[in-house]
């Protein structure tokens, strides 16, 4: 099950970038070979002894408790002695080291550590102590920390994979003329020994989180404080000790996370983040510890270039930025499932920046469908509910803004003095008296939102049609009235009527074509047709209230006239009838003149 491995290179293990190993490598109890009950005076004497030996290249005669870690230098030995003189710092280091006296299996544990015996260490972690104590639980948690950090850095005792997890040979079988494998996953085999670091660190941090909340741990710390006998540290200082322990444990995990990020091992970063989330240590401690990492994530976020231009307008620029941000968010979501890294806040800052760029656009661009699509994507990417509510509120504001805009161009606000109107009537009661029936109708009118410019354009379109109609009809009538003698002498009445009818059709067609050409020229492709009133809110409102046969009055001041004169029947259809009336009069005059001339 287990096997001992040759000692790794101590230089690799002593890298200063590994704070988890540095915690055990620079422990004063290791560097000075001290027992947990050693006094400050003993630490000073041992420090002088260790320094004297270090200057001549010799180590202390006592065995190294963690031989796969590099020995300390002179500066680290002096710092260890100073730590022993500070009661709070000394107690934190003592709780994060192995207790030979308090743990019944402590001597055997230290012997196994000094020998790097993976089998004995595995047996220690798997055994149940006959006399369980808080010291034993602390030793188990600290051992898992040490072995977890060592496995992460691929140093220390190696734990072989179980035989059941070994890779199996591929079993090919013939099926329908093809060679297939029933279970190809068997060839993967067990994970390497170094893969155990995540489970070891997870168990260690969970154990520490549970211990810090237990009353028995409080009593244990009180006993350690009493044993120190230092007036600077009393039982009332337990909260300070617990806070220092939480901060130290969080700093170890965060330090390893920073190192894994620098080396590009994203999977390890995600595992360390998950370990922090499941540790049981309060989130505030982790948020403070992870704060230095925000600078790295912020720099990665800045590389997305939020100001990059696509050449297709600001809306498309923001859309491209959101595409890049969505890809980064998917990767970050795995890293910060416990929401301890504060990546959600960074994403919200980026989303708010994109939201600000969209809000800076013109009002006409706000009402474009593409704007609303990009705005909806911002709401989906936001993490904080407050940002989502801001975007949703702005979407509601766009709805109100659209109601206050001109229905036809959608670029300018409506002007009540230039609005058109739709009107209709519906039956509200019917009473029968003998052979007669009296029906009462209810009239209603609604304004069609329109700006001054569109109203004037619509007036020009109407005038262009009317002027064309009168011009052509008048020309036909003049030709018929003042034609040279003998033009129609050979035609009978039916032929003359046919010519006059053809002239009326030409005039009517010219009236329609003139309006369409004028509308195409002055409105263009970006606005609604001047007759497109059936999609406006007023029309929908009337239909919703049960009104049918809705009529549209497109005069420039139609709604103003409705307010002054009430609902009228004047519509574009009435104007068409009036135009055809002009044609009929001209045709009648022409017919009388021709017939009279004959």
N, C-alpha and C positions, 0 to 999 in steps of 0.2 A: 504493500500500500504506500509506503513512504521510503524515501531513500535520502541519504546524505550526499551532498554535492561538494565539490571542491570550492574553497573560498574564492569569491569573486575578487576582482581588482578593487582594493579599498579606495583608490582614487576616484573611481566611478561612483562608489557609494557615498563619498563625502562631498559630492557636488553641492555648493551652497544654494543652488536653485531648488533643492529638495527640502522644503521646510519640515515635512513629516519625518524624514530621517534625521534632520538636524536636531529635532526635539530630543531624540534619544541619544544621538551622538554627542551632543554638548551637555547632556544632563550632568550636573555636578556630582551626582552619586556614581556616575560611570567614570568621569574623568579623574575624580579624586579617590575612587574605590572606597566610598564611604557607605556605611550602613544607614538605613533610614532614620535611626535614632541618634545619629552623630550630632555633636554640638558644634556651635560656630567656632569655638577654640580648636577643636579637632580638625575642622575644615581648614583653618589657617595653617595649622602645622602640616597637614597633609599637602596643602598647596605648596608650601616651601619645599617639601620633599619632592613633589612631582616636578616643580620647576627646576630643581637642581638636577634631576635625572634627565629632564627634557633637554637641558642645555648641552649635555654630553651625549645625547642621542639614545638614552636608555628609557625604558618604560617602567612603570611601577611593578613590583614583584607580584602583586595580586593579579589573578587572572582577569582578563577583560570580559565583562558580562555580555557584551555584544561585539564579538571579534570581527564580524564582517563589515563593521563601520570603521572609518579611519580614526586614528588617535587624535587627540586635541593638541593644538599648538600652545605656545606660552601665553598668548593673549587669551585664548579660550579657557585655559586653566585659571588664570587670574580672575576672569569674569565669573567662573564657577565659584570661586571662593567668595567673591562679593555677593553673589546670589545667596550663598549660605548665611551671610550676615544680615540679609533683609528677611524679616520673618514672613511677610506675605509671599514674596517671590519664592522663598525656600519651601513654604508649605505647598504651593502650586506644583513645584518641581517634585516634591515628595509624593503628592497624590498621583502624579503622572509617571511614577517609577514603580518598581516592584518591591513589595514589602516582604522581606525575608522573615521578619519576626511575626507579623500579624497573619500571614497566610500559612496554614499548616503545611502546604506543599511548596512553600516559597523556596527553601533551599534546593529542592529537586528542580524547581523551575529555573533557578539561576544556573545550576549545573548544566541543564540541558541547553540553555542559551549560550553559555560559554563554550560548549562543545558543538553548537550548531546542529544538534541532533533533531532532525525533523520528526522522527518517529516518536521520540519522547515528548516533543512539544505538541504533536497531534494527540497523543494520549492524555496530556494534561488538559487540553481544551475539551476533550470528549469525556473526561472522567467526572464523576460526581463526588464532591468532597464529603467526607464523613462528618466534618464539623464546618458547615458553610458559614462564612463570615463576610462582612463587607470588604475586608482586605482581600479575600480570595476573589470576589467579584471584580474588584478594581484591577487585580493582577490579570484576570482573564481579559478584561476590556483593554488594558494596556498592551498585553501580548498580541491581541488581534490588531491593535493599531500598529505595533512594530512590524508584525509579519505582513500586514496589508501594505504598508508603505514600502517594505522591502520587496514584496512581490511586484508592486507597481514599478519599481526601479530595477527589477530583475537581479536582486542581490539577496544574499542570505540563504537560509535553508530552502531546498527545493522539495515540493510536495508532488509525488508522482500521481498520475491519473489512476483512477480505479480500473481494474482489469475489464469490468463490464463496459466501460466506456471506450475501450480500444477499438480502433478501426477494424472493420471486417472486410474480407475480400468480396469483390463484386461477383454476384451470382447471376450470370446471364442465362436467360431462358428463351426458347424459340416459341413464338406465337404468331400465327398467320404469316409465316415466312419472314418474320422480323425477329431480331435479337433484342430483348428487352430486359430491364432490371426492375425487380419488384419494388425495392426500397433503396434508391440511390443515396439517401441520407446516411446509410450505414458506413459509407466510405469516408465520411467526414471524421468520425471518431470523436474522442473526447477533446475538450478544450485544453490548451497547454497549461502547465502548472501556474504560470504567471497570471492566468485569468482568474485565479482565486482572490486577487486583491480586492475586487469590488465587494464580494461577499464578506471578506474579513473586515474591511473598513466599515461596511454597512452594519455588521453585527456589533462592532466596537462602538460606533457612534450611537447606535440605538441603546446599547447598554449604558453608555455614559449619560444619555438623555434621561433614561429611567432612574439612574442612580442619583442624579442631581435633584430629583423631585421626591426622593424617599426620605422619610423621617430618620431611618436608620443611618443614612449617610450624614445627616446633620449631626447626629450624636457622634459618629465616627470623626468628623472634622473637629467637633468640640474637644474630643479626647486628644487629637493631635495638637490642637492649640494649647491645651493645658500641659501637654508634655513638653512643649517648647519653653514655657515659662517666661515668655517675653512680654513685658508690659505694653509694648506697642501693638500687640495683637491679642484681642480678647474674644470671648465667645460671641460678643455682639457683632463681630466683624465677619460672621458667616456669609452674609450677603455679598460682601466684597470678595471673599474667597470664591464663592460660587460664580459670581460675575467674571472674575479673572479666569476661571476654568472654562467657562463657556466661550469667552473671547479667544482663549488660547486654542481650544479645539476647533473653533470656526476658522481661525487664522491658518491652522494646519491644512484643512481641506481647501480653503481658498487659495493658499499658496500652491498647492499641487494643481489646482484647477488652472491657475495662471500659467504654470509651467506647461501643462498639457495644451493649453491654447497656443502658446508660443511655438510649440512643436507640431501644431496642426492635427492633434489627435482629438477630433471632435467627439468621437464615441466615448472616449474617456471623460471628456468634459461633461457630457450628458450623464454619465454614471455618477460622477462626483456630485453633480447638482442633485440627482435623485437621492443620493446618500444624505445630503444636507437636508432635503425636504422630509426624509423619513427618520431623522435623528431624534426628534422629540424636543430639540432645543428651540427656544422661541424664535419666531421669524425676525424679530427686530435685531437680534444678535447677528443673524445671517445677512440681513440687509446692510448693516453697518460693515460687516467683514467683506462682503462682495462689492462694496462701493468702489474700491480702486480698480476693479475690473471694468467698470462702466466706461472708462476712458478708451480701452481697447475696442469695446463694442461700438462706442460712439464714433471712433475713427473708421471702423468698418462700415458704419452707416453713412458716414460722410463720403465714402468712396462711390456711393451710388449716384453722385452728382445730381442733386435735385434741380439745379438750374440748367441742366442740359437741354438743348433745343433740338427738336426734330425737323423744324422747318415747316410744320403744318399747324402752327398756332399753339397757344398756351394750353388749351384743353388737351391736345394730343401730347404735349410735353409732359403734363401732369399724369396722363394715362400711362405713358412709357415709364415714368418714375414709379408709379404704383405697381407696374409689372415687376420691376426689379425689387421693389420693397416686399411684394408678396412672396417672391422666391426666398428672400432673406428671412422673412417671418416664418416660413415653413421650417427652415433649418433652425432658427432660434427657438421655435416652440418645443422642439425636442430637448434643447439644452436647458430650458427653464420651465419645465412642467410644474415644479413646485412654486414658481414665481418668486424666487429668492434672489435672482440675479438682477432684477429690476429691468429686464429687457422689455417688458410690456410698456413701461414708461417711455423708453427710447422710441418704441414703435409709435406710441401716441404722439410724441414730439414730431416725428417725421410726418405722420398723418396730418397733424395740425398745420405743419408748414405747407403741405400740399393743399389743404383746405383754404389756407390764407391766400395762396396764389389764385385759386379759383374765385374766391370772393372779390378779388381785385379786378375782375373782368367787368366789361360793360353790362348794362342791364339787358341789352338785347341778347348778348351771349349767354346770360343766365337762363334765358327761356328756351335755349336750343335743346333738343332731345339728347344730344351727345353730352351736354353739360350735366344733365340729370343722371345719365348713365355713369359718368365718372364720379359724380358725387355719391351715388349709391355704393360704388366700390370703396370709397373712403370709409363709409359707415361699416362695411364688412371687415376692413382691415383693422379698424380701431379696437383696442383692447379695453380701455376704460369706458365704463358706461356713461360717464360725463361727456366724453368726446362723441360717443354715439348719439346722445341726446342733443348735443349741439348741432350735429349734422341733420338729424331728423327734424329739429326745429327749423333749420334753414330750408329744408325741403318743403315744410308747411308754409314757410314764408314765400317760397317760389310760387306756390299755388295761389296765394293771395295776390302776389305781384302779377301773375298772369291774368287775374281777373281785372286788374287795374290798367292793363295794357290794351292798346288798340287791337281789335280782333283781326284786322286785315293785314297790317304790317308786322305786328308783334314787337316793334322796336321803340315805340313811343307811347307815353301814357295817354289814356283817353281824355277827351275834352267834351264835357257834357253839352256844350253849345253846338257841337258838330257831330253828335252821335246820330246814327240812323235809328229806325224803330221797326219792330214787328208787332203786328196786331192781329186779333182774331176775335171770334165770338163763339159762345157755346150755349146750348139750350139749358135753361135752368128750371123752366116750368112749362106745362102744357095744360090748357083748360079748354074743354069742349062745351059750347053752348048751342044745342040743337044741331044745325048743320054747319056751324062755324067753329073753328078751332083757334084759340088765342095762344100764341107761343111767345114766351119771354126769353130774351137772350141777354147774356152777360158779356160785355165788351172788356177786353183787356189789352194792354200794350206794354212792351218791355223795350228798354234801350239796347241798341246794338253798339258795343264799345267801338269808338272810332276817334282817331286823332284829327286835328285840323288839316294836316297835309293830305291824308287819305280822303277826307271829305271833299277837299278841293279837286283832287285827282278824279274822284268819282263824278263830281259835277262836270269836269271837263270831258270825261268819257260820254256822259249823257248828252252834253251839248254837241259833241262831235257827231254823234248819231243823228240828232235832231237837225243840225245844220245840213248834213249830207242829204238827209231825206227831203227837206224842204227845197234844197238846191236842185236836186235831180227831178223831183216832182214838178217844181216850178218850170224847169227847163222843158220838160215834156209838155206841160200845159201851154207854155208860150209857143212852142213849135206847132201844137195843134190849133192854137187860136190864130196865130199870125203866119201861117204857112202860105207859100205862093199859091196862086190860083191854079187849080187843076191837079194838085198833088193827090187828092183822094177822090177825084171824080170817077175813077174806074172801079172804086171799091164799094161794095154794098154795106149795109148796116152791120152785118155779122162780122165782116173783116175789120171794120173800124173798131167795133167793140173788142175784138181779139187783140188788136194793136194797143188799145188803151189798157187792156188787162195786162198785156206784156209789160207795158210801161210801169204799171202799178207794182208788178212783181219785181221789176228792176229797182224801183225806188225803195221798196221794202227790203230787198236784199242788200242794197247799198247802206240802208240804215243799220242793219245788223252787222255787216262787215265793218263799217266805220267804227262801231263800238268795240268790236273784237280787236281790230287793229290798234285802236287807241289804248285799249286795256293792255294789250301785249307790250306796247311801247312804254307807257308810263308806269305800269306796275312791275314788269319784269318777272323773272322766275322766282324771286325770293318771297313774294307776298301772295296773299290770297286774292282770288278773283273778286271783282267788285260786286258780283252777285252771290258770293258764297256766304250766305247768312245762315244756312241750315246747320252749320257746325258751331254756332256761337252759343253762349250760355243762355241768352234770352230766348232763343228758339227752343232749346232743350227744356227750359223752365216752363214755357207755355205748353209744350207737349206733355210735360209731366203733370200739369194741372188739368189736363183733359181738353185742351183747345186743339182744334184741327183747322184745316184750310187757312193756315197762317199766311198773312200778307206782309210784304216787306216794303218799307218806304225808304228809299235810298237818297232822298234829297239831303243836301249838306246840313240843313238845320231841322231834320225831321223830328227828332225827339223834343226839341224846343217848341216846335209847332204843336206837337201832341199835348204838351203841358199847357199851352195857351188855348188851343181850340178843341181839345179832346181827340178821341180816336177818329181818324178819317179813313176813307177807303182809297185814297190816292196811293197807287203803287206803280211799279214798273209796268205791270200789265195794263193799267189804265192809260199810261203814256203810250203804250203800243197801240191801243185802240184809238187814241187821239191821233196818232200819226197816220194810221190807216184811214181815219176820217178825213184828214187833210188830202190824202191821195184820192179818196172817193169824190171829194168836192172838185179837185182839179180835173178828175176824169169826167165828171158831169159837165163841167164848163166846156171842156174840150169837145165832148160829144155834141153838145148843143151848138158849139161854134161850127163844127165840121158839118153837121146836118143842116144848119142854117145856111152855110156857104154853098151847099149843093142846091 
